[in-house]
């Protein structure tokens, strides 16, 4: 409501909330034609990746015609000029497929960058896609890693992805809140499904474990990769896309070493 550039449509999907979320959203929807409030019934179990994509897809069925489409979490606060800046970026660059600001978490009296990803990575809670890109990548994958594979596929299809450091988004609940060993395993599973390969997976999860100061994360993620391999789980991407992803990741690693 405070945005300098209002979206054409806002769809609020209430997914098993235990508070007054739906009632509040309904109140706004009654007063503003561009707001819709929907309810989705699902399990109360915390299922990173799949549950949030299922909820997004539930809302997607109710979307009218669009040029830009976003998936935004409930635990964020956008700066007032967020959408205005986003629209300007897409209008200025016809190759732009995805764009976002950066996430910040509270650290005492300060808001500090949530340093769990490179600043050029478009984070899951604040995804905004151009329609052409969203359709080309085939929508969102159902599982952990959906918010990584989408950016990689966007680049595979020659779209630009841009983050704007000046747009600071407050993230009210730090990423990883409520994660369990099963969730850590799913990180390794996601890398298998993105066709990372074992060596690249080891490097990636070692970085995650180092940042999280959790050796357990490393062991559980590797076990998740190996379990997915033994079970021959389905892949998120084709062989050609997987080759591009591995090459892209290795280039990133070598650039930091040199």
SVG drawing of the C-alpha trace seen along z (x, -y; Angstrom):
<svg xmlns="http://www.w3.org/2000/svg" viewBox="-15 -7 60 54">
<polyline fill="none" stroke="black" stroke-width="0.4" points="0.0,0.0 3.0,-2.3 4.7,-1.7 5.3,-4.6 4.3,-2.3 1.5,0.0 1.3,3.5 -1.7,4.2 -2.5,7.2 -1.6,8.5 -2.6,12.0 -2.2,13.0 -2.2,16.7 -2.9,17.8 -1.4,21.2 -2.5,22.6 -1.7,19.5 -2.5,19.7 -3.0,15.9 -5.4,13.3 -3.5,13.2 -6.5,14.2 -8.9,11.8 -6.5,8.9 -5.9,9.7 -9.7,10.1 -10.2,6.6 -7.8,5.1 -9.2,7.1 -12.7,5.7 -11.4,2.1 -9.1,2.5 -10.0,4.3 -6.4,5.1 -6.0,7.2 -7.1,10.8 -7.1,12.9 -7.0,16.7 -6.8,19.6 -4.9,22.8 -5.2,25.9 -2.0,28.0 0.1,29.8 1.5,27.9 4.8,29.6 7.8,27.3 8.8,28.4 11.4,26.0 11.2,25.5 8.2,27.6 5.6,26.1 6.4,22.5 6.4,23.3 3.1,25.2 1.6,22.1 2.9,19.8 1.5,22.1 -1.9,22.1 -1.9,18.3 -0.6,18.4 -3.8,20.0 -5.7,16.9 -3.3,14.4 -4.7,12.2 -2.6,11.2 0.9,9.9 4.3,8.8 6.1,9.0 5.3,11.6 6.8,11.8 7.0,14.3 7.4,12.5 7.4,14.0 5.3,12.7 8.3,11.9 9.7,9.0 9.4,5.2 10.0,3.5 11.3,0.0 8.5,-2.3 10.3,-2.8 10.9,0.9 8.5,1.6 9.1,-1.7 12.8,-0.8 12.0,2.7 9.8,1.5 12.5,-1.1 15.1,1.7 12.9,3.9 12.0,1.1 15.7,0.1 16.9,3.6 15.0,5.8 17.2,8.8 16.5,8.6 14.8,11.7 15.0,11.4 15.6,8.5 15.6,7.8 17.0,5.8 19.1,7.3 17.9,8.8 18.9,7.4 18.4,8.9 18.3,7.2 21.5,7.2 20.9,5.3 19.9,1.8 21.3,2.2 20.1,3.9 22.9,6.1 23.2,7.7 22.1,11.4 25.4,12.8 24.4,16.3 24.7,15.7 26.6,13.6 25.1,10.1 24.4,10.8 22.1,13.7 18.3,13.0 17.1,14.5 13.9,16.6 11.8,14.2 12.0,11.4 11.8,13.0 10.6,10.9 10.5,12.3 9.7,11.0 7.0,13.2 9.3,14.3 11.9,15.5 9.4,17.2 7.8,19.1 11.2,20.0 12.6,21.6 9.3,23.5 8.2,21.9 9.4,22.9 10.8,26.4 9.1,28.2 11.8,28.6 14.8,27.1 17.0,25.3 14.2,23.9 15.5,20.3 18.9,21.2 18.1,23.3 15.7,20.6 18.6,18.0 20.9,20.5 18.3,21.4 17.6,17.7 21.3,17.3 21.3,20.5 18.5,18.9 20.6,15.7 18.5,13.5 20.2,11.0 19.7,11.2 20.3,8.1 20.3,7.1 20.1,3.5 22.2,2.9 20.5,-0.4 17.1,1.4 17.4,2.8 14.7,5.2 14.2,6.1 14.0,9.8 12.2,10.3 13.0,14.0 16.5,15.1 16.9,17.8 17.3,21.3 15.0,20.7 13.5,24.1 15.8,26.1 16.4,29.7 18.8,32.5 16.3,33.5 16.3,30.0 20.1,30.0 19.9,33.3 17.6,31.7 20.3,29.2 22.5,32.0 19.5,33.5 18.9,30.2 22.5,30.2 22.1,33.7 18.9,32.7 20.7,29.6 23.4,32.0 26.2,30.4 28.2,33.6 29.8,34.8 33.0,32.6 31.1,29.4 28.5,30.3 31.3,30.9 32.7,27.4 29.3,25.8 28.1,27.4 31.5,26.8 31.0,23.1 27.5,23.3 28.7,25.3 31.6,22.8 29.2,19.8 26.7,21.6 29.5,22.8 27.9,26.2 30.0,29.4 26.7,31.3 25.3,29.3 28.2,30.6 27.7,34.2 23.9,34.2 24.0,32.4 26.6,34.9 24.4,37.7 21.4,36.1 23.3,36.0 24.4,39.6 20.9,40.7 19.4,38.9 22.0,40.6 21.2,44.1 17.5,43.4 18.0,42.0 15.8,39.1 14.5,37.0 16.6,34.0 15.5,30.4 17.4,29.8 18.3,31.5 21.9,32.8 22.6,29.7 21.4,27.3 23.3,29.3 26.5,29.0 26.0,25.2 25.3,25.0 28.5,26.9 30.6,24.8 29.1,21.6 29.8,22.7 33.4,23.7 34.1,20.4 32.8,18.7 35.1,20.8 38.2,20.2 37.6,16.5 37.7,16.3 40.9,18.4 42.8,16.4"/>
</svg>
